[in-house]
Amino acid sequence: MQEPKNFYNEMGKRIVAKRKQLGLSQEELAARAEVSAQMLSTAERGSKSILSENLMKISRALGVTADYLLTGKMVEADANAIAQKVLSAPPETQEKISRMVDILIE
């Protein structure tokens, strides 16, 4: 089992990575998640645990599950969210995505 400090650091790294992927500042994500910027900064640094309520708010604002933030592993809900995005794309984009996935899993 991971040390608590390392666990929080890894979770913080996942929050930062997803936030940056979405092009959000800490302040923007904090506003979307309805948490304080200070609390979000603490979570991203992994310096201590955060309330489960805040974890849920952050995960919803990032469009991922709390499971992903906690473990780094996708669950069915994450895969379903990705599938919905793909299905809403135009057919030519869906084809490009399919080819990219084939390349990545080879």
HUPE-V437937 format. One record per residue. OMEGA is omega as a letter, one per 20 degrees, with the letter a starting at -180 (999 if undefined). D_CENTER is the distance of its C-alpha to the mean C-alpha in Angstrom with 2 decimals. Layout:
BEGIN
omega-><OMEGA:OMEGA>
d_center-><D_CENTER:D_CENTER>
END
This chain:
BEGIN
omega-><a:r:a:a:r:r:a:r:a:r:r:r:r:r:a:a:a:r:a:r:r:r:a:r:r:a:r:r:r:r:r:a:a:r:r:r:r:r:r:r:r:r:a:r:a:a:r:a:r:r:r:r:r:r:r:r:a:a:r:a:r:a:r:r:r:r:r:a:a:a:a:a:r:r:a:a:r:a:r:r:r:a:r:r:r:a:a:r:r:a:a:r:r:r:r:r:r:r:r:r:r:r:a:a:r:999>
d_center-><22.08:20.04:21.49:19.73:19.43:17.88:15.44:14.32:14.32:12.07:9.48:10.10:9.78:6.24:5.65:8.33:7.48:4.62:7.20:9.92:9.02:9.36:12.42:12.06:14.13:13.58:16.18:14.70:11.37:13.68:15.90:13.48:12.33:16.02:15.85:17.93:17.00:18.65:16.54:13.27:15.14:16.19:12.77:11.74:15.15:14.87:18.42:18.49:16.94:15.56:16.74:15.11:15.60:13.57:10.66:10.93:11.33:8.30:6.08:8.57:8.59:5.15:6.32:4.63:7.07:8.05:9.43:6.54:5.86:9.66:10.76:8.67:10.36:9.82:12.03:14.20:12.25:9.38:12.43:14.20:11.77:12.13:15.81:16.30:15.19:17.58:20.27:20.28:20.91:24.58:26.31:26.72:23.02:22.40:25.00:23.43:20.07:22.14:24.05:21.03:19.63:23.20:23.40:20.20:21.29:24.92>
END
